[in-house]
Amino acid sequence: MRVLECVEWKYAVMKRLFIKQTKIPASVQTLYDWHMREGAFERLTPPWEHVKMKCGDAKIENGSRVSLEIDAGPTKLNWLAEHCDVQPGKEFTDVQVRGPFKFWKHKHSFEKLNDGCLLTDSIQFELPFDLATIFSETFVKEKLERMFEYRHEMTINDISVLCKNENVKPMKILVTGSSGLVGSSLVPFLKTQGHNVFTLARPQSDKHSELTWDPENGKINPKELEGFDAIVHLAGENIADGIWTDEKKRKLEKSRIDSTRLLVDTLLKLENPPSVFVCASAIGFYGDRKDEVLTENSKLGKGFLADLCVKWENEAARVAEKNIRPVMLRIGVVLTPSGGMLQKILPPFELGGGGPIGSGKQYISWIAIDDLVSAIYHCICTPDIKGAVNATAPDACTNSDFTKSLGKVLHRPTIFPVPELALKLVFGEMAKETMLSSCRAEPTKLSETGYKFLYPKLESALKHVLGK
């Protein structure tokens, strides 16, 4: 919990100085080491900023550099920064070599306190041209405050997980679907927790940490899968992307069932298999269940998604034949502006054109992206968890309530409903089983095994992922 916070905004003749401080309940060394690990940049980048690392040196040391690409609407900006003034266990600084600012210097400081440490981010910068108007100064100030509020909150969240699992030894973990919505957040999270993470993807990279497979043609190298402690299988075709034609359904099934079967068949033949296999599934397992409260013991629903999920889970469960602990995550609606449902509905809502879908009475079982990656890690580290796990927040709500909360967070009206008939005419079966289906899932297993949600309530989750 944050117990100290300070934001300063100072003006010089030309340069501006922004300072933010937060008390972190951990040692200086723990906090410094976390910042030094690969993946920290991704963890600290707000999902609404559209910034990605193009390349960078493996370690933060004097003279090492990082190249960033910033999506600024119709154009892309390149930013090259160099690390300097690195004092191990105390501080380091990033200085712009090339980029959008005339001058940029970002100092990260870590100071010991009696009951933790003080994280200080101080940024000195100069704009490339004269923007010394009240509007531009206010704009830059608000942008930095929003960004660093998110960064410090993420730091507290991840450090708290790290401290809670301080007795967990570094693991070798393999992740499929690493470039997807969940995988792109999970991989950097696991790296900053101190683990050696490899990805399994189609041939396209020369990265040492990227292994290759071809699930469509049943090709995989069993030797490369030997010796992993855990495998997280997230690969699969996007369910909500496009109309469910017969061909689309075939791709959805093949991308999930065939790839899982190939992976499981390979694991069953290994001499040194992982101890746990975490496989994605979905709350589509339950079908349309109105306001029925659903736990992991609830019966299978009806429909294409339900049939797909049960086949998917049955394939994953076979790893138990090799004494590998199977975990099938029934994932709800993932909240992040980087993709999924929230990304699709944000534009109309931000313009004030949002509203309930259909009757608005259907339940939405959601989960913030940061809770999802933390929950996956909880499943890896908790031997008592096996079988189906509802990866949803404990605050399922109706579509109408979801709409009101999003409008409140965005400060926009939500008076334009989307008729059920229109959705069925445009999207057909996909709309019926996703947008109009009702699922009120409870995260029983996560709660019973001690998982504490970072964002158990919808409004706080939306404020976090949207930076509001």
N, C-alpha and C positions, 0 to 999 in steps of 0.2 A: 504494500500500500504506500502511495506517495505521501510523505509527511512534510516535505519541504519542496517548494517550487518558487523559482524566481525568474522573471523575464525582464530584461532591461533592453531599452531601445535608446541608444545614444547617437547624437549627431555631431559630426565634425564639419569643417568647412567643405570638404569634398567627400570623405569616406564616412560610411555608416558602420556602426558597431552594434551587433545583436548578440545578446547573452542569454542563455537559458541554463538554469541549474535545477537538478533534482536529486534528492537523497535516494540512494539505492541500498536495499537491505542485503548487502553482500560485501565481501572484502574487495579492496582495490585490485588485488591480483586477479581475482575471479572476473571482475568487470573488464579489466584490461585484456585478459586472455580471450574473453568472449569477442571483443572488438577485433582482435588479431586473427580470428579464425575465418576461413573461407566461408562465405555465405552471409556474413554480417551486413555487407552492403545491401544485399537483397532483402534481408529482414528489416532493415531500416528505411527502405524506400517505400513511401506511401503508395498504395495501389492506384491512386488517382493521378500520379505524377507522370506516368508513361516514360520512365527513364530506365535504360538498360545498360549493363556493362558490356562493351564491345570486346575489350581485352584488358588484361592487367597482370602485373607481377604477382606471383604466388604469395609473397610475404610483404608486409608493411615494414619497410626499412628506409633509411635515408637514401633518396635517389630513386626509389621504386615509383612506378607510375601506373595510372589507371585511365582508360579511355572510355568515355560515356557517350551515349546517343540519347538526345532529348527530343521527344516528339512534341513539337510546338505548333500544333494545328496543321497548316498547309506546308510547313517546312520542318526539317530535322536539323537540330543543332549538335555539333560535336564539341565535346568538352574533354580536354586533357589536363589531368591534375598530377602533381608530384608530391610524394610524402617527404617531409623533412622534420628536423628538430625532434626526432624520435628518442624519447627517454623511456626505456622499458619499465613498465609498471607504474608510469606516472603520466605521460602525455605523448601526443604526436600531432602533427600539423599537416594539412593538405593545402597546397598552393596551386592556383590555376596557372597553367602554362599557356594554354589556348582555350578560348571559350567565349561565352556571351557577355562576361563582365570585363570592365576595364581593369579591375583588380578584385581578387578574391582570396581570402586567407581564412581557413577554418581550423581552429585549435580545439582538440579534444583533450580535456584534463580530468584526472581521477585523483581525488583527494581523500585521505583516510579520515574517518570520523570515529567517535567512540562506539557507535552502534551501526556501522555500515560505511558507506563512502559517498562522496559528493561528485556527481557527474556534471561537468560544465562544458557546454558547447559555446564557443565565442567565435563570431564570424565578423570579419572586417571586409568591407567590399566597397567598390566604386562602380557606379553605372557607366556604361560606355558613352553616354551622351547626357546632356542636361535634362534630368527628369525631376528636378527639385520642386515639383508642384505638390500640393497637399495630397492630391489624388494618387500620384505615383508612389509617394512615400508611404501612404496608407496601404496601398496595394502590396508593396514589397513587405511591409511589416506584417500584414495579415497572412501573407503567404508563408513567411518564415515561422511565425507563431503556430500556424496550423501544422506545418511540416514537423517542427520539432516537438510539438505536443505529441504527435503520433510517434515519433522516433523514441522519445523518452518512455512513453507508455509501452511500446514494444520491448524496449530494453528491460523494463521492470518485469513484464510478463515472461520473457524468455529466461531472464536470470532467476526468477522464482522457480521455474521448471527445472533449471539446471541445479539449483541448490536442493530442491526436493529430491532429485535423483542423483545426488552427489556420490552415492555408493555404487551406481551403475557403471560398470567397466566399459571402456570404449568398445564399440561393436563395429563389425563389418556388415553393412546393410546394402541390399540391392533394391532398386526402385524401378518399376516399369511405369510407363506413362508419365515420365518425369517432366515433359514439356507441357502437360495438360494443366487444367485449372488447379487441381489439388497438388499434383506432383511438383509444379514450379514453386509452390510455397513449402512443401514438405522437405525437399532436398536441402535448401539452405538452412531450414530449421534444424534438421538432423546434424548438419555439419557444424553449426554453432553450438550444438549440444556436445560436441567433441567426438563425433563418430566418423568413421571412414565410409563414405557413401559412394556407391557405384550406380550407374544407370544402365538399363537394358533397353536399347532402342534399335531402330532399323539402321543399317549401315549409312553413316553420313558424317562421321566425325573421327578425328584422330586423337581425341582426348584419351588419356590413360584410364580415366575413371569411367569411360563409356564402353560397355560391352554391346555386342550386336546380336540380333536375332531376326528371323523372318517368319513371323507367326502365320502369315497367309499361306506360306508354302511349307510350313512345318519344319523350319530349319532353326537349330539352336546348338550351341557347343556345350555339351554337358560338363566338360572339364572346367569351363569358366564359372560354373555355378557351384563348384566345390568350395567349402569352407566359409560360407556366409553364416552369420549369426541370425539374421532375419531377412525376409524378403517381403516387400510391399508391392502388391500387384494392382496397379491403377489404370492400366491401358484399356482402351475401349472407344468405339465410335460415339460421337456426341448424340445423345438421345433426342435432345430438343432442337436439333439442327435440321430443319426441313420437314416436309410432309412424309408420313410413313407409307411410302409405296412398298410393294412387295420386295423390290430390290433393296430399299432402305432397311426393311426389317431383316432381310438376309444379311446385310452388312452388320447390323447391330448384333445379331446373334453370333455371327462368325467372329467378329472382333472380340467378343467377350468369352463365349463358350470354347471356341477352338483354341484361342490363345491361352486360356486357363488350363485346358486339357493338355496342351503341349508343355506348358510349364510344370504342371503337376506330374505328368508322366516322366519328365526329366528328373524332378526332385526325388521321385520314388526309386530311382536307380543310382543315386549318389552314395558315395562312401562316407562323405562328411556333409550331411544335409543341415539346413538351418533348424533352429529350435522352434521357430514360429513363422507362420505364413499368413500375412494379413492381406485379404483380398477384398476389393471394393465390391459392394452390391448396392442396392438402392431400396428406399422405402416403397418403391413400386411393387415390392413383394406383397404388400398388403392390399393392393387394389383400392378401389373407391369404398371407404368404410364409414362415410358420414361423420358422426361425432363420437364414434367408438374409440375408447382409449386403447392404444395398441402397445403391447410389450413384445419382447423377443419371443415369447411363448404363444403369441396370437397366431391363428391359423392363416394359411395361404389365401390370398385374395384371388380375384378373377381378372382376366384380361391378358393382353400381349405382354405387358411389363412384368406382371406376376409370374407368368410362365417362363419368361426370360430369366428372371431373378432366381427362381428355384433351380433351374438347370445350371445356372452360373454357380450358385452356392454348392450344389451337389458335386460339381467338378472340383471346387476348392476344398471341400471337406475330405476328399480322398487322401490328402496328405497325412491324415491321421494313421494311415496304414504304415507309415514310416516313422511313427511316433513324433511327427511334427505337429505342433499345436496350431489348429486352424482357427482363424478369426475372420468372419464374414461381416464387413461393415455395411449396414443398411443406411446409406448416406441420404440425408434430407436435402432440402434446397440450400445450397452453399451461398452465403452472403459475402460477396466481394464485387467491387465495381470492375474488376479485371475480367469478368466473364460470367457465364451463367444467366440466371433469370434477372438478377439485379442489374447487370449491364444492359440487358435488353429493354428493361422498363424505365431506366433512369432518364433518357432523353425526353420522353413525353411528360414525365413527372416534373422534371426541372423546368419545363416550359409551362407548367400549370395545367397540363392536359391529362393528368392521371386520374384513375378512378377504379372502383372495384371491378373484378372480372366475373361475369355471369351474375349469379345470385349474391356472391360475396360471402356465402355461408360455408363454403368449403374450407376445411382446415389446411393450413400450411405448416409442415414440420420443417423448420429451418435450423441452420447452424452457422455461426460466424467462421470464416476460413481459419482464423487462428485457433479457435477451439477445435476445429476438425484435425489440424495437424498435431495439436497437443494430445488429442484423444487417440490418434493413431499411435503416437509415441507411448502413451499410457498403456495401450493394448500390447505393444511390443514388450514393455518392461514389467507387465503384471502377469505372472504365470497362471493365475486363477481364471483369467479371461480366455474363454474359448467358445467356438460356435458363433451364432449370430449376435451382432451388437448394433443396437440402434444408435447411429451417429447423428443425433439431433439434440437441440437445446431443450431444456425442460419447460419451455414456454411456447408450445404450439399455439397458433392463433388462427382466427378465421381470415379469409382473404380481405374482408372488409376492415378488420382491425389492422392487418398488415398495411393496407392502403392508407389508413388514417395515420399510422405511426410514421410511414415514409413521408407523407405530406407534411407532418409536423416537423420532422427533422430537416426537411428541405425548405420549410416555410412556404409551402405552395398549397393551393386548393386542390381537392381531389373530388371533383364533381362530374367527371365524365366517365360513366360506366362503359364497359366493353360488353356488348350483348353476347350471350352464350351462342345464339344461332350464328352470328357472324364468325365466331371462332371456329365453329364446327364446319361452316362452309369453306373457310380458308384453309384450316389445318387438319380437318377431319379427325381421324382416330387419335392422332398425337395430342390434339387439344383436349379431347375427352379424357385421356388417361394421364395428362400432366396438368394443364392449366385449370381444368374443371373438376379434377378428381380431389376427393377429400381424404386426408390421412393425418391422424392425430397420434403420432408416435411418441412414446416416452423413453428416455435413455436409461432404462432400469439397470442394466448391467454396469454401465459407466458409473452411475450414482452409487450402486451397491459396492463397487470396488474402490471407492474413494476419490473418483475424479471430481475436481472442483472446477466448474465452468468459469472461464474468464468473463464471458458475456452471456449470462443466463436469461437476460431480458432483451426483448427485441429492440426497444428504443436505444439502449446503450450500445448494442451491437451495431446498429445502423450508424450511430454517431461515430463510432470507432472506425468502421471501414470507409466511411465517407468523409471523415475528418471534420465533422461538424460539432 
